[in-house]
Amino acid sequence: GVIDSKTSRGAAGVLGFGIRLFMGQAVAFRIDARNRTFRQDLLNERFLVNDSAVTAGFSVFLPFHN
């Protein structure tokens, strides 16, 4: 993607992975990890910023049977 703000400019990269664990036919648990990397200019210094996030979720699929 592209970032255009007062402190950040240029290209950004995203790297991530995730897994979905099924607990039966109708229920699943999901966990994802992502890292966004971009360049930031702040107070006449240039930084490489890593913004990391971990998310989790719970899914229920309908109908409960085939």
Salt bridges, closest charged atoms under 4 A:
ASP32 OD2 - ARG30 NH1 2.40
ASP41 OD2 - ARG9 NH2 3.22
ASP41 OD2 - ARG39 NH2 3.94
ASP41 OD1 - ARG46 NE 3.32
